[in-house]
Amino acid sequence: MSWWLWVLVIVVVLLAVVAVYDLTQKHHAILRNFPIVGHLRYTLEFVGPELRQYIVADNDEERPFSRDQRRWVYASAKGENSYFGFGTDNRLDVVGYPIFRHSAFPIAAESDTADNPAELPAAKVIGARTNRPGAFRPQSLVNISAMSFGSLSGPAIVALNRGAAQAGCLHNTGEGGISKHHRHGGDLIFQIGTGLFGARDEAGRFSIEALLTSMESAPVKAIEIKLSQGAKPGLGGVLPASKVTSEIAAARGVPVGVTVRSPSRHAAFDDVEGLVAFVETVAAATGVPVGIKSAIGGVDFWHDLAAEMARTGAGPDFISVDGGEGGTGAAPLVFSDHVALPFRDAFPVVFNAMAAHGLHHDVTFIGSGKLGFIPDAAIALAMGVDIISVGREAMLAVGCIQAQKCHTGHCPTGVATQQRRLTRGLDPSDKGVRLAGYLRSFRHDLLSLSHALGVTHPSQISLEQIAMRASSGAMQDVADVLALNTEWLNDERRDRLAATLAQSG
């Protein structure tokens, strides 16, 4: 046999060995789903900085998450070196660029250098204002945002829940009900959307009995009533019959193989008084704190809600504010691009409405919408947010590569698809560990920044400690650049948080 045939045989054998390895390993979903050719992705990623420097884009141009942001998530998730060398490559003169004013006497804390820092609890107890039997203090300041089984695959949900359990954080179910994939040790926030999945009778109406059945044996710590989300506010949804599998049908309480529609609004209430009454009905039946989630559009609703809550002493225990930059599996372009205020404009609407009625110290505020990175989270906390929720950043940690195929069902890493050929590549055990790694790194870096600013807890960061590049080119207080009303963000808030944290140990 000629030499070139021997070379061909050797190449084929080597490729076969690589293919077998790729199909059997569990650390890289891309390689399991696309053996051999999947290595091209990692090769291109390895030489990416050089290629982008001369041909494509820099580290901060890609959207919705830049290469630097994704690299930090991936490295943190894998327990690799997440440091960046040779100084920043960012443009520090860009309008809106934040700078944190570090203290001349930072706090020297043991957790600053620990690989696994102590738990970073939230500063507030959820449900204390209304004396819910199940009131509790979240043990993690950073938790997993709402992403449903259906929009994400079963293995992805398992990975999220296992990661939540390992990191001691909360896992929001999203509006798709509680599935078997949510029962792997992580505490849950059960979200009820307009489709009432997991809380509906056979006619599609709200049912306390169905809600309680869904919660049986599930570690539900709180319930979130979804009014809207940032990427598609005021918009319903359709789950085609072809996607209503037996697993999805069981979680959502709907028939198998029948198209399911989510209306644009709840049928159980149609005004502020009805919303407050609905919250109290759910809370009385379940005993756990009940909150709402919403993107922000009209302002009057929030003032009316605050007034009703102050008048009755009832209503939501927490409010999740989702920015217009939030994510979704699929939405019309006009909704994802032009409907709902961005987070930094949206949150003050809610916070100031509650503060005007003296509720801002007792209601727990949750922020979401691209807050899964330290600078954005720190600014949100300084604005009055109590808890950070991360969604797409958690997806990155369990394997998402920002392919932006969520709406097609062809996610190459098996995260946002129901195709078994693709979901088999995602190993929940491995990805759960990675998610926990990202969450721990997030909390560690957030706590380290707090200590550099001279405070013991991220919730004590103040707006005065953050500067931002204004359109004039000068660095100004972030409150002035963002036109924030700081009347309610004062020393009293910091003192209350410090006292609360001291009491909690």
C-alpha positions as CSV (number, residue, x, y, z in Angstrom):
1,M,0.0,0.0,0.0
2,S,1.4,3.4,-1.0
3,W,2.5,6.0,1.6
4,W,-0.5,8.3,1.0
5,L,-2.9,5.5,1.7
6,W,-1.2,4.9,5.0
7,V,-1.5,8.6,5.8
8,L,-5.2,8.5,4.9
9,V,-5.7,5.5,7.2
10,I,-3.9,7.2,10.1
11,V,-5.9,10.4,9.6
12,V,-9.2,8.4,9.5
13,V,-8.2,6.5,12.7
14,L,-7.3,9.6,14.5
15,L,-10.5,11.3,13.5
16,A,-12.5,8.3,14.7
17,V,-10.7,8.4,18.1
18,V,-11.4,12.1,18.4
19,A,-15.1,11.5,17.4
20,V,-15.5,8.7,20.0
21,Y,-13.9,11.0,22.7
22,D,-16.2,13.9,21.7
23,L,-19.3,11.8,21.8
24,T,-18.5,10.3,25.3
25,Q,-17.1,13.3,27.2
26,K,-19.5,15.5,29.1
27,H,-17.7,18.8,29.6
28,H,-18.4,20.4,26.3
29,A,-21.9,20.3,24.8
30,I,-20.7,21.6,21.4
31,L,-18.3,18.7,21.0
32,R,-20.9,16.1,22.0
33,N,-23.4,17.5,19.5
34,F,-20.9,18.3,16.8
35,P,-18.0,15.9,17.1
36,I,-14.7,16.8,15.3
37,V,-16.1,20.0,13.7
38,G,-16.9,21.4,17.1
39,H,-13.1,21.8,17.7
40,L,-13.1,24.6,15.1
41,R,-15.1,26.7,17.5
42,Y,-12.5,26.4,20.3
43,T,-9.7,27.0,17.8
44,L,-11.3,30.2,16.5
45,E,-12.0,31.2,20.1
46,F,-8.3,30.7,21.0
47,V,-7.0,32.9,18.2
48,G,-10.0,35.2,18.4
49,P,-8.2,38.1,20.1
50,E,-5.7,38.3,17.3
51,L,-8.3,38.0,14.6
52,R,-10.5,40.6,16.1
53,Q,-7.6,43.0,16.6
54,Y,-6.9,43.2,12.9
55,I,-10.1,42.0,11.2
56,V,-13.3,41.9,13.1
57,A,-14.3,43.6,16.4
58,D,-12.8,44.6,19.7
59,N,-13.6,43.0,23.0
60,D,-16.5,45.3,23.8
61,E,-18.4,45.6,20.5
62,E,-20.5,42.4,20.5
63,R,-24.1,42.5,21.8
64,P,-25.9,41.7,23.9
65,F,-22.9,40.6,25.8
66,S,-19.4,41.5,24.9
67,R,-16.5,39.1,24.5
68,D,-14.9,40.4,27.7
69,Q,-18.2,39.8,29.6
70,R,-18.6,36.3,28.2
71,R,-15.0,35.4,28.9
72,W,-15.4,36.5,32.5
73,V,-18.5,34.4,33.0
74,Y,-16.9,31.3,31.3
75,A,-13.7,31.6,33.3
76,S,-15.6,32.2,36.6
77,A,-17.9,29.2,35.9
78,K,-15.0,26.9,35.2
79,G,-12.9,28.0,38.2
80,E,-10.2,29.3,35.8
81,N,-8.2,32.6,36.0
82,S,-10.8,35.4,35.4
83,Y,-8.3,38.2,35.7
84,F,-7.5,40.4,32.7
85,G,-3.9,41.5,31.9
86,F,-2.1,44.5,30.6
87,G,-4.7,47.0,31.8
88,T,-8.1,47.9,30.5
89,D,-8.8,48.0,26.7
90,N,-12.1,49.9,27.3
91,R,-12.6,53.5,26.2
92,L,-12.8,55.4,29.5
93,D,-14.1,58.6,27.8
94,V,-17.4,57.0,26.6
95,V,-20.6,58.7,27.8
96,G,-22.1,56.6,30.6
97,Y,-18.9,54.9,31.6
98,P,-19.0,54.3,35.4
99,I,-16.1,54.7,37.8
100,F,-16.2,53.6,41.4
101,R,-14.7,55.9,44.0
102,H,-12.6,53.6,46.2
103,S,-11.9,54.4,49.8
104,A,-8.5,55.5,51.0
105,F,-9.0,53.0,53.8
106,P,-10.7,49.9,52.3
107,I,-12.0,47.2,54.5
108,A,-9.6,44.3,54.9
109,A,-11.8,41.2,55.0
110,E,-10.8,37.5,55.0
111,S,-13.3,36.8,52.2
112,D,-11.4,39.2,49.9
113,T,-8.9,36.5,49.2
114,A,-10.9,33.4,49.8
115,D,-11.7,31.1,46.9
116,N,-15.2,30.4,48.3
117,P,-16.3,33.4,50.3
118,A,-19.0,33.3,53.0
119,E,-22.6,33.4,51.9
120,L,-23.7,36.9,50.9
121,P,-27.2,37.2,52.2
122,A,-29.8,39.8,51.1
123,A,-30.3,42.7,53.5
124,K,-34.0,42.4,53.8
125,V,-36.5,39.7,54.9
126,I,-39.1,39.0,52.2
127,G,-42.6,39.0,53.7
128,A,-41.8,40.8,56.9
129,R,-44.0,43.8,56.1
130,T,-47.1,41.6,55.8
131,N,-46.1,39.1,58.5
132,R,-46.3,36.1,56.1
133,P,-45.8,32.7,57.9
134,G,-43.1,31.8,55.4
135,A,-41.2,35.1,55.6
136,F,-37.5,34.6,55.0
137,R,-34.1,36.2,54.3
138,P,-32.6,35.0,51.0
139,Q,-29.2,33.6,51.7
140,S,-27.8,34.9,48.4
141,L,-27.9,38.5,47.2
142,V,-27.6,37.1,43.6
143,N,-30.2,34.6,42.4
144,I,-31.4,33.0,39.2
145,S,-34.0,34.9,37.2
146,A,-37.2,33.5,35.6
147,M,-36.6,31.1,32.7
148,S,-39.2,28.4,32.1
149,F,-39.0,24.7,31.2
150,G,-40.1,24.9,27.6
151,S,-38.1,27.9,26.7
152,L,-35.1,26.1,28.2
153,S,-34.4,22.3,27.9
154,G,-34.9,19.9,30.7
155,P,-31.1,19.3,31.2
156,A,-30.6,23.1,31.3
157,I,-33.2,23.5,34.1
158,V,-31.7,20.7,36.0
159,A,-28.3,22.4,35.7
160,L,-29.7,25.7,36.9
161,N,-31.4,24.0,39.9
162,R,-28.4,22.0,40.9
163,G,-26.2,25.1,40.6
164,A,-28.7,27.0,42.7
165,A,-28.5,24.4,45.4
166,Q,-24.8,24.3,45.4
167,A,-24.5,28.1,45.6
168,G,-27.4,28.5,48.1
169,C,-29.4,30.8,45.9
170,L,-33.0,31.0,44.7
171,H,-34.2,29.6,41.3
172,N,-37.2,31.3,39.7
173,T,-39.2,28.7,37.7
174,G,-40.4,31.1,35.0
175,E,-44.0,30.9,33.9
176,G,-43.9,27.3,32.7
177,G,-44.8,25.6,36.0
178,I,-42.8,23.4,38.3
179,S,-41.4,20.4,36.4
180,K,-39.5,17.4,37.6
181,H,-36.4,19.2,36.4
182,H,-36.9,21.8,39.1
183,R,-36.6,19.3,41.9
184,H,-32.9,18.8,42.3
185,G,-32.2,20.6,45.6
186,G,-32.5,24.3,44.7
187,D,-35.1,26.5,46.5
188,L,-37.7,27.9,44.1
189,I,-39.6,31.1,43.4
190,F,-42.8,29.8,41.6
191,Q,-43.7,32.3,38.9
192,I,-47.4,32.5,37.8
193,G,-47.8,34.2,34.4
194,T,-50.9,35.1,32.5
195,G,-51.3,31.5,31.2
196,L,-51.5,30.4,34.9
197,F,-49.4,27.3,34.1
198,G,-49.3,25.1,37.1
199,A,-52.2,27.0,38.7
200,R,-55.1,26.5,36.4
201,D,-58.1,24.2,36.1
202,E,-59.2,22.3,33.0
203,A,-60.9,25.4,31.7
204,G,-57.8,27.6,32.0
205,R,-59.0,29.5,35.0
206,F,-57.0,30.2,38.2
207,S,-57.2,27.4,40.7
208,I,-55.9,27.4,44.2
209,E,-56.2,23.6,44.3
210,A,-54.0,23.3,41.2
211,L,-51.5,25.8,42.6
212,L,-51.2,23.8,45.9
213,T,-50.8,20.6,43.9
214,S,-47.9,22.0,41.9
215,M,-46.2,23.1,45.1
216,E,-46.4,19.7,46.8
217,S,-43.0,18.4,47.6
218,A,-41.4,21.3,45.8
219,P,-39.2,23.7,47.9
220,V,-41.2,26.9,47.0
221,K,-40.0,29.8,49.1
222,A,-42.1,32.5,47.4
223,I,-44.5,33.1,44.5
224,E,-44.1,35.7,41.8
225,I,-47.0,37.0,39.8
226,K,-45.7,38.0,36.4
227,L,-47.4,41.1,34.9
228,S,-44.9,41.5,32.2
229,Q,-41.2,41.1,31.3
230,G,-38.7,43.6,29.8
231,A,-38.2,42.0,26.4
232,K,-41.9,41.6,25.5
233,P,-44.1,43.7,27.9
234,G,-47.9,43.7,27.3
235,L,-47.6,40.8,24.9
236,G,-49.0,37.3,25.2
237,G,-47.6,34.1,23.8
238,V,-48.3,30.9,21.9
239,L,-46.9,27.5,22.6
240,P,-47.5,25.5,19.4
241,A,-49.1,22.0,19.7
242,S,-45.9,20.4,18.4
243,K,-43.9,21.7,21.4
244,V,-46.4,20.6,24.1
245,T,-44.7,17.3,25.0
246,S,-45.9,15.1,27.8
247,E,-43.3,16.6,30.2
248,I,-44.2,20.2,29.3
249,A,-47.9,19.4,29.6
250,A,-47.5,17.9,33.0
251,A,-45.6,20.9,34.3
252,R,-48.0,23.4,32.9
253,G,-51.3,21.6,33.6
254,V,-52.4,21.5,29.9
255,P,-53.3,18.8,27.5
256,V,-50.6,17.1,25.5
257,G,-50.3,18.1,21.8
258,V,-52.7,21.0,22.1
259,T,-51.7,24.6,21.3
260,V,-51.6,26.8,24.5
261,R,-52.1,30.6,24.4
262,S,-51.0,33.0,27.1
263,P,-53.1,36.2,27.1
264,S,-51.5,39.7,27.4
265,R,-53.0,40.2,30.8
266,H,-54.4,38.3,33.8
267,A,-58.0,37.4,33.8
268,A,-58.2,37.1,37.6
269,F,-57.9,40.9,38.2
270,D,-58.3,44.1,36.1
271,D,-57.3,46.9,38.5
272,V,-55.0,47.7,41.4
273,E,-57.5,46.7,44.1
274,G,-58.0,43.4,42.3
275,L,-54.2,42.8,42.1
276,V,-53.7,43.4,45.8
277,A,-56.7,41.2,46.6
278,F,-55.3,38.4,44.4
279,V,-51.9,38.7,46.0
280,E,-53.5,38.3,49.4
281,T,-55.6,35.3,48.2
282,V,-52.5,33.5,47.0
283,A,-50.5,34.4,50.2
284,A,-53.3,33.2,52.5
285,A,-53.6,29.9,50.7
286,T,-49.9,29.1,50.5
287,G,-48.4,30.9,53.5
288,V,-45.3,32.1,51.5
289,P,-44.4,35.7,50.5
290,V,-46.0,36.8,47.2
291,G,-44.6,39.4,44.8
292,I,-45.0,40.8,41.3
293,K,-42.7,41.1,38.3
294,S,-43.1,43.8,35.7
295,A,-41.4,45.8,33.0
296,I,-42.1,49.5,33.4
297,G,-44.2,51.6,31.1
298,G,-46.9,53.8,32.6
299,V,-46.1,55.6,35.8
300,D,-49.5,56.1,37.3
301,F,-50.0,52.4,38.0
302,W,-47.1,52.4,40.5
303,H,-48.4,55.4,42.4
304,D,-51.8,53.8,42.6
305,L,-50.4,50.5,43.7
306,A,-48.3,52.1,46.4
307,A,-51.2,54.1,47.7
308,E,-53.4,50.9,47.9
309,M,-50.6,49.0,49.7
310,A,-50.2,51.8,52.2
311,R,-53.9,52.1,52.8
312,T,-54.5,48.4,53.3
313,G,-51.2,47.2,54.7
314,A,-51.5,44.4,52.1
315,G,-50.1,43.7,48.7
316,P,-46.8,42.5,47.2
317,D,-44.0,41.5,49.5
318,F,-41.5,42.0,46.7
319,I,-41.3,43.7,43.4
320,S,-39.2,42.4,40.5
321,V,-38.3,45.2,38.1
322,D,-37.2,44.0,34.7
323,G,-35.5,46.4,32.3
324,G,-36.3,46.7,28.7
325,E,-32.9,45.3,27.9
326,G,-34.0,42.0,29.5
327,G,-33.9,38.7,27.5
328,T,-36.5,36.3,26.1
329,G,-36.6,33.3,24.0
330,A,-38.6,35.1,21.3
331,A,-40.3,38.4,20.7
332,P,-41.2,40.8,17.9
333,L,-38.4,43.2,17.2
334,V,-40.4,46.3,18.0
335,F,-41.1,44.9,21.5
336,S,-37.6,43.9,22.3
337,D,-36.1,47.1,20.9
338,H,-38.7,49.8,21.8
339,V,-41.2,48.8,24.5
340,A,-40.5,49.2,28.3
341,L,-38.0,51.5,29.9
342,P,-34.3,50.5,30.4
343,F,-33.6,49.4,33.9
344,R,-31.8,52.5,35.1
345,D,-34.8,54.6,34.0
346,A,-37.4,52.0,35.1
347,F,-36.3,51.2,38.6
348,P,-36.6,54.8,40.0
349,V,-40.2,54.9,38.9
350,V,-41.1,52.0,41.2
351,F,-38.8,52.9,44.0
352,N,-39.9,56.5,44.3
353,A,-43.6,55.6,44.1
354,M,-43.1,53.2,47.1
355,A,-40.9,55.7,48.9
356,A,-43.5,58.4,48.6
357,H,-45.8,56.2,50.7
358,G,-43.1,55.1,53.2
359,L,-42.9,51.5,51.8
360,H,-39.3,51.6,50.4
361,H,-37.7,50.2,53.6
362,D,-40.1,47.2,53.9
363,V,-40.8,46.1,50.3
364,T,-38.0,44.0,48.8
365,F,-36.8,45.2,45.4
366,I,-35.4,42.7,42.9
367,G,-33.6,44.0,39.8
368,S,-33.1,42.2,36.5
369,G,-32.1,43.0,32.9
370,K,-28.3,42.5,32.1
371,L,-27.3,43.0,35.8
372,G,-25.2,39.9,35.9
373,F,-21.9,41.8,35.9
374,I,-20.3,43.6,38.9
375,P,-20.5,47.3,37.7
376,D,-24.2,47.0,36.7
377,A,-25.1,45.1,39.8
378,A,-23.3,47.6,42.1
379,I,-25.1,50.6,40.4
380,A,-28.4,48.9,40.8
381,L,-27.8,48.2,44.5
382,A,-26.8,51.8,45.0
383,M,-30.1,52.8,43.4
384,G,-32.1,50.9,46.0
385,V,-32.2,47.3,44.6
386,D,-32.1,44.6,47.3
387,I,-31.6,41.5,45.2
388,I,-30.0,40.9,41.8
389,S,-31.5,38.3,39.4
390,V,-29.4,36.9,36.6
391,G,-30.9,35.2,33.5
392,R,-28.9,35.0,30.3
393,E,-25.7,35.3,32.3
394,A,-26.7,32.0,34.1
395,M,-27.4,30.5,30.6
396,L,-23.8,31.4,29.6
397,A,-22.5,29.7,32.7
398,V,-24.3,26.4,31.8
399,G,-23.0,26.5,28.2
400,C,-24.8,29.1,26.1
401,I,-22.4,30.7,23.5
402,Q,-24.7,33.6,22.5
403,A,-25.6,31.9,19.2
404,Q,-29.0,33.8,19.3
405,K,-30.9,30.7,18.1
406,C,-33.3,30.7,21.1
407,H,-36.4,31.3,18.9
408,T,-35.6,28.6,16.4
409,G,-35.3,25.5,18.6
410,H,-31.8,24.8,17.2
411,C,-29.6,26.0,20.1
412,P,-26.3,24.2,19.4
413,T,-25.4,23.8,23.1
414,G,-28.8,22.2,24.1
415,V,-29.7,25.1,26.4
416,A,-32.7,26.7,24.7
417,T,-34.1,23.8,22.7
418,Q,-36.2,20.6,23.2
419,Q,-34.4,18.6,20.5
420,R,-33.0,15.5,22.1
421,R,-30.2,15.4,19.6
422,L,-29.0,18.7,21.0
423,T,-30.0,18.5,24.7
424,R,-28.0,15.2,25.1
425,G,-24.8,17.3,24.8
426,L,-25.6,19.2,28.0
427,D,-24.5,17.3,31.1
428,P,-26.5,18.8,34.1
429,S,-24.0,17.7,36.7
430,D,-21.0,19.4,35.1
431,K,-23.0,22.5,34.1
432,G,-24.5,22.8,37.6
433,V,-21.0,23.0,39.1
434,R,-20.2,25.7,36.6
435,L,-23.2,27.8,37.4
436,A,-22.4,27.6,41.1
437,G,-18.8,28.7,40.3
438,Y,-20.1,31.8,38.4
439,L,-22.5,32.7,41.2
440,R,-19.8,32.3,43.9
441,S,-17.3,34.4,41.8
442,F,-20.0,37.1,41.2
443,R,-20.6,37.4,45.0
444,H,-16.9,37.3,45.8
445,D,-16.1,40.1,43.3
446,L,-19.1,42.2,44.4
447,L,-18.1,41.9,48.0
448,S,-14.5,42.7,47.2
449,L,-15.7,45.9,45.4
450,S,-17.8,46.8,48.4
451,H,-14.8,46.5,50.7
452,A,-12.7,48.6,48.3
453,L,-15.4,51.3,48.7
454,G,-15.2,51.1,52.5
455,V,-18.5,49.3,53.2
456,T,-19.1,45.8,54.5
457,H,-22.1,44.8,52.3
458,P,-22.9,45.6,48.7
459,S,-26.4,46.9,49.7
460,Q,-24.5,49.8,51.5
461,I,-22.9,51.1,48.3
462,S,-24.2,54.7,47.8
463,L,-24.7,56.7,44.6
464,E,-22.1,59.2,45.9
465,Q,-19.4,56.5,45.5
466,I,-20.1,56.2,41.8
467,A,-19.1,58.6,39.1
468,M,-20.1,58.5,35.4
469,R,-19.0,60.1,32.2
470,A,-21.5,62.8,31.2
471,S,-22.2,64.1,27.7
472,S,-20.1,67.1,28.5
473,G,-17.1,64.8,28.9
474,A,-16.7,65.4,32.6
475,M,-17.0,62.8,35.3
476,Q,-20.1,63.6,37.5
477,D,-22.0,61.9,40.2
478,V,-24.0,59.0,38.8
479,A,-27.2,60.5,40.2
480,D,-26.8,63.6,38.2
481,V,-25.9,61.8,35.0
482,L,-28.9,59.5,35.2
483,A,-31.2,62.2,36.6
484,L,-32.1,60.1,39.6
485,N,-34.2,61.3,42.4
486,T,-32.0,60.7,45.4
487,E,-34.4,62.1,48.0
488,W,-35.1,58.6,49.4
489,L,-31.5,57.2,48.9
490,N,-29.9,58.7,52.0
491,D,-28.0,57.8,55.1
492,E,-31.1,56.5,56.8
493,R,-31.3,53.6,54.3
494,R,-27.7,52.7,54.8
495,D,-28.1,52.8,58.6
496,R,-31.2,50.6,58.4
497,L,-29.4,48.1,56.2
498,A,-26.3,48.0,58.5
499,A,-28.6,47.4,61.6
500,T,-30.5,44.7,59.7
501,L,-27.3,42.9,58.7
502,A,-25.9,43.2,62.3
503,Q,-29.0,41.6,63.7
504,S,-28.8,38.7,61.2
505,G,-25.2,38.0,62.2
